[in-house]
Protein backbone atom coordinates (compact mmCIF):
# COMPACT_ATOMS: atom_id res chain seq x y z
CA UNK A 1 0.00 0.00 0.00
CA UNK A 2 1.41 3.39 -1.01
CA UNK A 3 2.56 5.98 1.48
CA UNK A 4 0.00 8.70 2.19
CA UNK A 5 1.39 12.19 2.72
CA UNK A 6 0.29 14.26 5.71
CA UNK A 7 -0.65 17.96 5.47
CA UNK A 8 2.75 18.67 7.02
CA UNK A 9 4.43 16.76 4.19
CA UNK A 10 2.62 18.87 1.60
CA UNK A 11 3.55 22.08 3.38
CA UNK A 12 7.19 20.95 3.49
CA UNK A 13 7.05 20.47 -0.29
CA UNK A 14 5.49 23.89 -0.78
CA UNK A 15 8.08 25.47 1.51
CA UNK A 16 10.96 24.09 -0.59
CA UNK A 17 12.86 27.20 -1.68
CA UNK A 18 14.18 25.47 -4.83
CA UNK A 19 11.18 23.51 -6.08
CA UNK A 20 8.22 25.83 -5.47
CA UNK A 21 9.52 29.13 -6.94
CA UNK A 22 10.59 27.25 -10.06
CA UNK A 23 7.18 25.60 -10.49
CA UNK A 24 5.35 28.88 -9.93
CA UNK A 25 7.60 30.62 -12.47
CA UNK A 26 6.96 27.84 -15.01
CA UNK A 27 3.20 28.09 -14.46
CA UNK A 28 3.20 31.88 -14.88
CA UNK A 29 5.36 31.63 -18.01
CA UNK A 30 3.23 28.91 -19.61
CA UNK A 31 -0.45 29.23 -18.66
CA UNK A 32 -2.67 31.53 -20.71
CA UNK A 33 -6.41 32.40 -20.80
CA UNK A 34 -7.28 29.69 -23.35
CA UNK A 35 -5.52 26.89 -21.50
CA UNK A 36 -7.09 23.89 -19.84
CA UNK A 37 -4.68 22.62 -17.20
CA UNK A 38 -4.69 19.00 -16.03
CA UNK A 39 -2.79 18.45 -12.79
CA UNK A 40 -2.12 14.85 -11.77
CA UNK A 41 -1.27 14.31 -8.14
CA UNK A 42 -2.60 17.67 -7.02
CA UNK A 43 -1.70 17.07 -3.36
CA UNK A 44 -3.35 19.96 -1.54
CA UNK A 45 -4.07 21.99 -4.67
CA UNK A 46 -1.48 24.76 -4.30
CA UNK A 47 -0.30 24.52 -7.91
CA UNK A 48 -3.88 24.14 -9.20
CA UNK A 49 -4.67 27.47 -7.55
CA UNK A 50 -1.52 28.99 -9.07
CA UNK A 51 -2.62 27.82 -12.54
CA UNK A 52 -6.05 29.41 -12.04
CA UNK A 53 -4.45 32.62 -10.81
CA UNK A 54 -2.21 32.60 -13.89
CA UNK A 55 -5.35 32.83 -16.03
CA UNK A 56 -6.21 29.25 -17.05
CA UNK A 57 -9.68 28.87 -18.50
CA UNK A 58 -10.12 25.77 -16.36
CA UNK A 59 -8.04 23.47 -14.15
CA UNK A 60 -8.73 19.81 -13.39
CA UNK A 61 -6.95 18.92 -10.14
CA UNK A 62 -6.70 15.12 -9.90
CA UNK A 63 -5.85 13.58 -6.52
CA UNK A 64 -6.46 10.00 -5.44
CA UNK A 65 -5.46 10.20 -1.78
CA UNK A 66 -7.23 11.56 1.31
CA UNK A 67 -5.74 14.97 0.50
CA UNK A 68 -8.44 15.39 -2.16
CA UNK A 69 -10.65 16.97 0.51
CA UNK A 70 -7.89 19.48 1.21
CA UNK A 71 -7.67 20.33 -2.49
CA UNK A 72 -11.33 21.34 -2.43
CA UNK A 73 -10.82 23.42 0.73
CA UNK A 74 -7.73 25.21 -0.63
CA UNK A 75 -9.49 25.93 -3.92
CA UNK A 76 -12.51 27.43 -2.12
CA UNK A 77 -10.31 29.41 0.25
CA UNK A 78 -8.61 31.04 -2.73
CA UNK A 79 -11.85 31.78 -4.56
CA UNK A 80 -11.05 29.50 -7.52
CA UNK A 81 -13.90 27.00 -7.23
CA UNK A 82 -15.53 28.19 -10.47
CA UNK A 83 -12.36 27.52 -12.50
CA UNK A 84 -10.93 24.50 -10.69
CA UNK A 85 -12.62 21.11 -10.67
CA UNK A 86 -11.35 18.67 -8.06
CA UNK A 87 -11.33 15.11 -9.44
CA UNK A 88 -10.99 12.30 -6.93
CA UNK A 89 -9.29 9.18 -8.24
CA UNK A 90 -6.26 7.74 -9.97
CA UNK A 91 -5.27 9.82 -12.99
CA UNK A 92 -4.76 6.60 -14.98
CA UNK A 93 -8.42 5.68 -14.46
CA UNK A 94 -10.37 8.93 -14.46
CA UNK A 95 -11.94 10.55 -17.50
CA UNK A 96 -12.41 14.29 -18.01
CA UNK A 97 -15.09 16.23 -19.90
CA UNK A 98 -12.43 17.84 -22.09
CA UNK A 99 -8.76 17.40 -22.94
CA UNK A 100 -6.10 19.59 -21.46
CA UNK A 101 -3.62 21.85 -23.22
CA UNK A 102 -1.15 21.76 -20.29
CA UNK A 103 -0.19 18.87 -18.03
CA UNK A 104 1.17 19.73 -14.59
CA UNK A 105 2.71 17.18 -12.23
CA UNK A 106 5.32 16.42 -9.60
CA UNK A 107 5.00 12.76 -8.70
CA UNK A 108 8.70 12.22 -8.14
CA UNK A 109 10.40 10.77 -5.09
CA UNK A 110 14.17 11.06 -4.74
CA UNK A 111 14.15 10.27 -8.47
CA UNK A 112 11.62 10.67 -11.28
CA UNK A 113 11.75 6.86 -11.50
CA UNK A 114 9.34 6.60 -8.59
CA UNK A 115 6.12 4.63 -8.40
CA UNK A 116 3.90 5.21 -11.42
CA UNK A 117 5.15 8.78 -12.00
CA UNK A 118 6.47 8.29 -15.53
CA UNK A 119 3.72 5.86 -16.51
CA UNK A 120 1.07 8.34 -15.34
CA UNK A 121 2.55 11.10 -17.51
CA UNK A 122 2.62 8.80 -20.54
CA UNK A 123 -1.00 7.78 -19.90
CA UNK A 124 -2.15 11.38 -19.46
CA UNK A 125 -0.43 12.40 -22.67
CA UNK A 126 -2.45 9.87 -24.63
CA UNK A 127 -5.81 10.07 -22.83
CA UNK A 128 -6.19 13.44 -21.13
CA UNK A 129 -4.36 15.95 -23.36
CA UNK A 130 -4.71 17.42 -26.81
CA UNK A 131 -1.93 16.49 -29.26
CA UNK A 132 1.13 18.68 -28.74
CA UNK A 133 0.09 19.77 -25.24
CA UNK A 134 2.67 21.43 -23.01
CA UNK A 135 4.00 19.29 -20.17
CA UNK A 136 5.43 20.65 -16.90
CA UNK A 137 8.06 19.35 -16.27
CA UNK A 138 9.17 19.15 -19.88
CA UNK A 139 12.21 16.99 -19.20
CA UNK A 140 14.07 15.28 -16.37
CA UNK A 141 17.64 14.01 -16.64
CA UNK A 142 18.79 11.40 -14.11
CA UNK A 143 22.52 11.32 -13.36
CA UNK A 144 24.74 9.17 -11.14
CA UNK A 145 28.24 9.04 -9.72
CA UNK A 146 30.13 6.63 -7.43
CA UNK A 147 30.40 8.06 -3.94
CA UNK A 148 31.58 7.56 -0.41
CA UNK A 149 29.03 6.53 2.19
CA UNK A 150 26.19 9.02 2.78
CA UNK A 151 26.08 10.28 6.35
CA UNK A 152 22.82 8.68 7.52
CA UNK A 153 23.48 5.35 5.83
CA UNK A 154 27.02 5.20 7.18
CA UNK A 155 25.82 5.97 10.70
CA UNK A 156 23.83 2.71 10.66
CA UNK A 157 25.21 0.28 8.09
CA UNK A 158 28.94 0.98 8.42
CA UNK A 159 28.83 1.61 12.14
CA UNK A 160 27.11 -1.70 12.81
CA UNK A 161 29.40 -3.74 10.55
CA UNK A 162 29.00 -7.52 10.15
CA UNK A 163 29.03 -8.58 13.82
CA UNK A 164 27.81 -5.86 16.18
CA UNK A 165 28.00 -6.95 19.82
CA UNK A 166 29.12 -10.38 18.63
CA UNK A 167 25.90 -11.03 16.66
CA UNK A 168 26.12 -11.63 12.91
CA UNK A 169 23.87 -9.40 10.78
CA UNK A 170 25.10 -10.39 7.33
CA UNK A 171 21.62 -11.47 6.21
CA UNK A 172 20.19 -8.05 7.08
CA UNK A 173 23.17 -6.27 5.56
CA UNK A 174 22.50 -8.00 2.24
CA UNK A 175 18.96 -6.63 2.33
CA UNK A 176 20.09 -3.13 3.36
CA UNK A 177 22.60 -3.06 0.49
CA UNK A 178 19.90 -3.99 -2.02
CA UNK A 179 17.60 -1.09 -1.17
CA UNK A 180 17.37 2.32 -2.82
CA UNK A 181 18.00 4.79 -0.01
CA UNK A 182 17.17 8.49 0.27
CA UNK A 183 20.21 10.34 1.59
CA UNK A 184 22.61 13.15 0.80
CA UNK A 185 26.32 13.35 -0.08
CA UNK A 186 28.42 16.53 -0.18
CA UNK A 187 30.15 17.45 -3.46
CA UNK A 188 33.51 16.25 -2.14
CA UNK A 189 31.97 12.81 -1.53
CA UNK A 190 31.81 12.06 -5.25
CA UNK A 191 34.67 9.92 -6.56
CA UNK A 192 34.07 10.69 -10.26
CA UNK A 193 32.22 13.12 -12.48
CA UNK A 194 28.48 12.40 -12.93
CA UNK A 195 27.30 10.29 -15.86
CA UNK A 196 23.86 10.41 -17.45
CA UNK A 197 21.53 7.56 -16.52
CA UNK A 198 18.48 8.60 -18.53
CA UNK A 199 16.86 11.56 -20.21
CA UNK A 200 13.09 11.57 -19.72
CA UNK A 201 11.54 13.79 -22.40
CA UNK A 202 7.91 13.74 -21.37
CA UNK A 203 6.64 14.87 -24.77
CA UNK A 204 7.99 11.73 -26.45
CA UNK A 205 8.81 9.09 -23.83
CA UNK A 206 7.01 5.82 -24.53
CA UNK A 207 8.17 3.51 -21.72
CA UNK A 208 8.70 4.07 -17.99
CA UNK A 209 11.63 1.62 -17.97
CA UNK A 210 15.33 2.54 -18.12
CA UNK A 211 18.33 0.42 -19.12
CA UNK A 212 21.68 2.16 -19.55
CA UNK A 213 25.41 1.56 -19.30
CA UNK A 214 27.60 4.14 -17.54
CA UNK A 215 31.35 4.51 -17.12
CA UNK A 216 33.48 6.58 -14.76
CA UNK A 217 37.16 7.19 -14.16
CA UNK A 218 37.95 7.85 -10.49
CA UNK A 219 39.33 11.35 -9.99
CA UNK A 220 40.68 10.59 -6.51
CA UNK A 221 41.28 7.76 -4.03
CA UNK A 222 38.39 6.73 -1.82
CA UNK A 223 36.12 4.02 -0.46
CA UNK A 224 33.22 3.67 -2.88
CA UNK A 225 30.07 2.54 -1.09
CA UNK A 226 27.57 2.95 -3.90
CA UNK A 227 26.03 5.19 -6.54
CA UNK A 228 24.53 8.58 -5.77
CA UNK A 229 21.64 9.50 -8.09
CA UNK A 230 19.80 12.77 -8.56
CA UNK A 231 17.95 14.62 -11.29
CA UNK A 232 18.09 17.86 -13.21
CA UNK A 233 14.79 19.18 -14.48
CA UNK A 234 13.63 21.64 -17.11
CA UNK A 235 10.09 22.63 -16.14
CA UNK A 236 9.67 25.12 -18.98
CA UNK A 237 12.13 26.93 -21.27
CA UNK A 238 14.62 28.72 -19.03
CA UNK A 239 13.08 27.39 -15.80
CA UNK A 240 14.47 24.43 -13.90
CA UNK A 241 16.57 23.18 -11.01
CA UNK A 242 18.79 20.31 -9.90
CA UNK A 243 18.66 18.17 -6.78
CA UNK A 244 22.34 17.19 -6.74
CA UNK A 245 25.18 17.74 -4.26
CA UNK A 246 26.26 21.06 -5.72
CA UNK A 247 23.00 22.83 -4.88
CA UNK A 248 21.03 23.49 -1.71
CA UNK A 249 19.06 20.62 -0.12
CA UNK A 250 15.61 19.99 -1.57
CA UNK A 251 12.55 18.11 -0.38
CA UNK A 252 13.43 15.29 -2.79
CA UNK A 253 16.76 14.34 -1.24
CA UNK A 254 18.93 12.12 -3.44
CA UNK A 255 18.91 8.42 -4.27
CA UNK A 256 21.66 6.08 -3.10
CA UNK A 257 22.17 2.54 -4.42
CA UNK A 258 24.70 0.80 -2.16
CA UNK A 259 27.33 -1.59 -3.44
CA UNK A 260 27.27 -5.14 -2.05
CA UNK A 261 30.63 -4.39 -0.46
CA UNK A 262 33.04 -1.49 -0.13
CA UNK A 263 35.23 -0.89 -3.19
CA UNK A 264 38.66 0.60 -2.48
CA UNK A 265 39.08 2.90 -5.46
CA UNK A 266 42.29 4.59 -6.56
CA UNK A 267 42.62 7.58 -8.82
CA UNK A 268 42.49 6.41 -12.44
CA UNK A 269 40.49 3.26 -11.68
CA UNK A 270 37.47 2.59 -13.88
CA UNK A 271 33.96 1.81 -12.74
CA UNK A 272 31.32 0.58 -15.16
CA UNK A 273 27.68 0.02 -14.29
CA UNK A 274 24.65 -1.26 -16.14
CA UNK A 275 21.62 0.22 -14.38
CA UNK A 276 18.09 -1.01 -15.05
CA UNK A 277 14.89 0.38 -13.58
CA UNK A 278 11.81 -1.67 -14.46
CA UNK A 279 8.30 -0.69 -13.42
CA UNK A 280 6.57 -3.75 -11.94
CA UNK A 281 2.95 -3.07 -11.04
CA UNK A 282 3.29 0.24 -9.14
CA UNK A 283 6.92 0.04 -7.98
CA UNK A 284 10.31 0.14 -9.66
CA UNK A 285 12.69 -2.80 -9.45
CA UNK A 286 16.30 -1.63 -9.73
CA UNK A 287 19.20 -3.79 -10.91
CA UNK A 288 22.78 -2.56 -10.97
CA UNK A 289 25.76 -4.57 -12.18
CA UNK A 290 28.99 -2.78 -11.31
CA UNK A 291 32.51 -3.65 -12.48
CA UNK A 292 35.56 -2.16 -10.77
CA UNK A 293 38.67 -2.24 -12.95
CA UNK A 294 41.72 -1.03 -10.99
CA UNK A 295 44.79 0.38 -12.73
CA UNK A 296 46.61 -2.68 -11.41
CA UNK A 297 45.07 -6.04 -10.61
CA UNK A 298 41.98 -8.01 -11.71
CA UNK A 299 38.53 -6.56 -12.24
CA UNK A 300 35.64 -7.46 -9.94
CA UNK A 301 31.90 -7.38 -10.72
CA UNK A 302 29.02 -6.94 -8.26
CA UNK A 303 25.55 -7.97 -9.42
CA UNK A 304 22.65 -6.55 -7.40
CA UNK A 305 18.89 -6.15 -7.54
CA UNK A 306 16.34 -4.52 -5.28
CA UNK A 307 14.44 -7.81 -5.46
CA UNK A 308 17.02 -9.07 -2.94
CA UNK A 309 15.56 -6.62 -0.43
CA UNK A 310 12.18 -8.33 -0.43
CA UNK A 311 13.60 -11.09 1.79
CA UNK A 312 10.85 -13.50 0.76
CA UNK A 313 10.67 -16.99 2.24
CA UNK A 314 10.24 -20.02 -0.07
CA UNK A 315 6.58 -20.04 0.95
CA UNK A 316 6.18 -16.38 0.00
CA UNK A 317 7.78 -17.03 -3.39
CA UNK A 318 5.53 -20.04 -3.99
CA UNK A 319 2.47 -17.88 -3.27
CA UNK A 320 3.47 -15.53 -6.11
CA UNK A 321 3.51 -18.23 -8.77
CA UNK A 322 0.64 -18.17 -11.30
CA UNK A 323 -0.01 -21.86 -10.51
CA UNK A 324 -0.58 -21.15 -6.80
CA UNK A 325 -4.15 -21.79 -5.56
CA UNK A 326 -4.83 -19.39 -2.65
CA UNK A 327 -6.68 -20.74 0.36
CA UNK A 328 -9.94 -18.93 1.16
CA UNK A 329 -9.27 -19.21 4.91
CA UNK A 330 -7.44 -15.90 5.41
CA UNK A 331 -10.16 -14.11 3.42
CA UNK A 332 -13.06 -15.40 5.50
CA UNK A 333 -13.37 -12.22 7.61
CA UNK A 334 -13.11 -10.00 4.53
CA UNK A 335 -15.82 -11.99 2.77
CA UNK A 336 -18.10 -11.69 5.81
CA UNK A 337 -17.49 -7.95 5.99
CA UNK A 338 -18.19 -7.37 2.29
CA UNK A 339 -21.39 -9.39 2.61
CA UNK A 340 -22.63 -6.99 5.29
CA UNK A 341 -22.00 -3.85 3.22
CA UNK A 342 -25.32 -3.26 1.46
CA UNK A 343 -25.71 0.52 1.47
CA UNK A 344 -28.22 0.39 4.33
CA UNK A 345 -26.31 -0.89 7.35
CA UNK A 346 -24.30 1.68 9.31
CA UNK A 347 -20.73 1.08 10.42
CA UNK A 348 -22.06 0.53 13.93
CA UNK A 349 -24.50 -2.12 12.73
CA UNK A 350 -21.83 -3.84 10.63
CA UNK A 351 -19.46 -3.88 13.61
CA UNK A 352 -22.19 -5.35 15.85
CA UNK A 353 -22.79 -8.13 13.32
CA UNK A 354 -19.07 -8.88 13.02
CA UNK A 355 -18.74 -8.97 16.81
CA UNK A 356 -21.69 -11.38 17.09
CA UNK A 357 -20.42 -13.67 14.33
CA UNK A 358 -16.76 -13.61 15.38
CA UNK A 359 -16.64 -13.37 19.20
CA UNK A 360 -13.32 -15.22 19.24
CA UNK A 361 -11.78 -12.61 16.95
CA UNK A 362 -13.25 -9.44 18.48
CA UNK A 363 -13.39 -9.15 22.28
CA UNK A 364 -15.65 -6.08 22.14
CA UNK A 365 -17.83 -4.30 19.62
CA UNK A 366 -15.47 -1.31 19.79
CA UNK A 367 -12.63 -3.57 18.65
CA UNK A 368 -14.82 -4.89 15.82
CA UNK A 369 -15.74 -1.34 14.76
CA UNK A 370 -12.10 -0.26 14.68
CA UNK A 371 -11.29 -3.24 12.43
CA UNK A 372 -14.31 -2.63 10.17
CA UNK A 373 -13.44 1.05 9.69
CA UNK A 374 -9.77 0.34 8.98
CA UNK A 375 -10.48 -2.56 6.61
CA UNK A 376 -13.10 -0.70 4.57
CA UNK A 377 -10.71 2.26 4.22
CA UNK A 378 -7.99 -0.13 2.98
CA UNK A 379 -10.41 -1.69 0.47
CA UNK A 380 -11.37 1.77 -0.84
CA UNK A 381 -7.70 2.66 -1.28
CA UNK A 382 -7.10 -0.65 -3.06
CA UNK A 383 -10.00 0.11 -5.38
CA UNK A 384 -8.56 3.55 -6.21
CA UNK A 385 -4.93 2.43 -6.56
LINNORCOR-V609950 format. One record per backbone hydrogen bond with DSSP energy under -0.5 kcal/mol. CO is the residue of the C=O (numbers start at 1). NH is the residue of the N-H. E is the energy in kcal/mol with one decimal. If there is no record, write none. Layout:
# LINNORCOR-V609950
CO:NH:E, CO:NH:E
This chain:
# LINNORCOR-V609950
3:5:-0.5, 6:10:-2.0, 7:11:-2.3, 8:12:-2.1, 9:13:-2.0, 10:14:-2.4, 11:15:-2.0, 12:16:-0.5, 13:16:-1.0, 16:20:-1.5, 18:22:-1.0, 19:23:-2.3, 20:24:-2.8, 21:25:-2.2, 22:26:-2.4, 23:27:-2.5, 24:28:-2.4, 25:29:-2.1, 26:30:-1.0, 27:30:-0.6, 27:31:-2.7, 32:35:-1.6, 35:37:-0.6, 35:57:-1.8, 35:58:-1.4, 36:101:-2.5, 36:102:-1.8, 37:39:-0.6, 37:60:-3.0, 38:40:-0.6, 38:104:-2.8, 39:62:-3.1, 40:106:-0.6, 42:44:-0.6, 42:45:-2.3, 45:49:-2.3, 46:50:-2.0, 47:51:-2.3, 48:52:-2.0, 49:53:-2.8, 50:54:-1.5, 51:56:-1.9, 52:55:-1.5, 58:37:-2.6, 59:61:-0.7, 59:85:-3.1, 60:39:-2.9, 60:62:-0.8, 61:63:-0.5, 61:87:-2.8, 62:41:-1.5, 62:42:-2.3, 63:89:-1.5, 65:68:-2.0, 66:69:-1.4, 67:70:-0.7, 67:71:-2.0, 68:72:-1.8, 69:73:-1.7, 70:74:-3.0, 71:75:-2.6, 72:76:-2.2, 73:77:-2.6, 74:78:-1.4, 75:80:-2.5, 76:79:-1.9, 80:83:-1.8, 80:84:-1.3, 83:59:-2.5, 84:86:-0.6, 85:61:-2.5, 85:87:-0.6, 86:88:-0.6, 87:63:-2.3, 87:89:-0.5, 90:93:-2.3, 90:94:-1.9, 100:130:-2.8, 101:134:-2.4, 102:38:-3.0, 103:136:-3.1, 104:40:-2.0, 111:109:-2.3, 112:114:-2.2, 114:117:-2.2, 116:120:-3.0, 117:121:-1.6, 118:122:-2.3, 119:123:-2.5, 120:124:-2.5, 121:125:-2.3, 122:126:-1.5, 123:127:-2.6, 124:128:-2.2, 124:129:-1.0, 128:100:-3.2, 130:133:-1.6, 134:103:-2.8, 135:137:-0.5, 136:105:-2.1, 138:202:-1.6, 139:234:-2.8, 140:200:-3.6, 141:232:-2.5, 142:197:-3.3, 142:198:-1.5, 143:230:-1.8, 144:195:-2.8, 145:228:-3.0, 146:191:-2.7, 146:192:-0.6, 147:225:-2.5, 147:226:-1.1, 150:154:-2.7, 151:155:-2.0, 152:156:-0.7, 153:156:-0.9, 153:157:-2.3, 153:158:-0.6, 154:159:-1.7, 156:160:-2.4, 157:161:-1.9, 162:169:-2.7, 163:166:-1.5, 164:167:-2.1, 166:168:-0.5, 167:164:-0.6, 169:173:-2.4, 170:174:-2.2, 171:175:-1.2, 172:176:-2.8, 173:177:-2.3, 175:178:-1.7, 176:179:-1.0, 179:258:-0.5, 181:183:-0.6, 181:256:-2.1, 183:254:-1.2, 184:151:-0.9, 186:189:-2.5, 187:190:-1.4, 189:148:-2.3, 191:219:-2.6, 191:220:-0.7, 195:144:-2.3, 198:142:-2.8, 198:200:-0.5, 199:201:-0.9, 200:140:-1.9, 200:202:-0.9, 201:204:-1.7, 201:205:-2.7, 210:277:-2.7, 212:275:-2.8, 214:273:-2.7, 216:271:-2.3, 218:268:-2.4, 222:224:-0.8, 222:265:-2.9, 223:225:-0.6, 224:263:-2.5, 225:259:-3.2, 226:147:-2.4, 227:257:-2.5, 228:145:-1.8, 229:255:-2.7, 230:143:-2.5, 231:243:-2.2, 232:141:-2.7, 233:235:-0.6, 233:241:-1.3, 234:138:-1.7, 234:139:-1.8, 236:239:-2.9, 239:235:-2.0, 239:236:-1.5, 241:233:-3.0, 244:247:-1.2, 250:253:-0.9, 254:183:-2.1, 255:229:-3.3, 256:181:-2.8, 256:258:-0.7, 257:227:-2.7, 262:264:-0.6, 263:224:-3.0, 263:265:-1.0, 265:222:-2.7, 266:269:-2.6, 269:218:-2.8, 270:293:-3.3, 271:216:-2.7, 272:291:-3.1, 273:214:-3.0, 273:275:-0.7, 274:289:-2.1, 275:212:-2.3, 276:287:-2.4, 277:210:-2.4, 278:280:-0.6, 278:285:-2.7, 279:281:-0.5, 280:282:-0.7, 280:283:-2.1, 283:280:-3.2, 284:286:-0.5, 285:278:-2.6, 286:306:-3.1, 287:276:-2.9, 288:290:-0.6, 288:304:-1.3, 289:274:-2.2, 290:302:-3.2, 291:272:-2.4, 291:293:-0.6, 292:294:-0.6, 292:300:-1.9, 293:270:-2.7, 300:292:-3.0, 302:290:-2.7, 302:304:-0.5, 304:288:-1.8, 305:308:-1.6, 306:309:-1.3, 307:310:-1.6, 308:311:-0.6, 313:317:-2.5, 314:318:-2.4, 315:319:-1.7, 316:320:-0.6, 317:320:-1.2, 318:321:-1.2, 321:324:-1.9, 324:326:-0.7, 328:331:-1.2, 329:332:-1.8, 331:335:-2.9, 332:336:-2.2, 333:337:-2.4, 334:338:-2.8, 335:339:-2.0, 336:340:-0.9, 337:340:-1.1, 337:341:-0.8, 338:341:-0.8, 340:342:-1.0, 346:350:-2.6, 347:351:-2.6, 348:352:-2.1, 349:353:-2.1, 350:354:-2.4, 351:355:-2.5, 352:356:-2.2, 353:357:-2.3, 354:358:-2.1, 358:361:-1.2, 358:362:-2.3, 361:363:-0.5, 364:368:-1.7, 365:369:-2.8, 366:370:-2.1, 367:371:-1.8, 368:372:-2.7, 369:373:-2.6, 370:374:-2.1, 371:375:-2.8, 372:376:-2.5, 373:377:-1.8, 374:378:-2.0, 375:379:-2.3, 376:380:-2.2, 377:381:-2.1, 378:382:-2.3, 379:383:-2.2, 380:384:-1.9, 381:385:-1.1
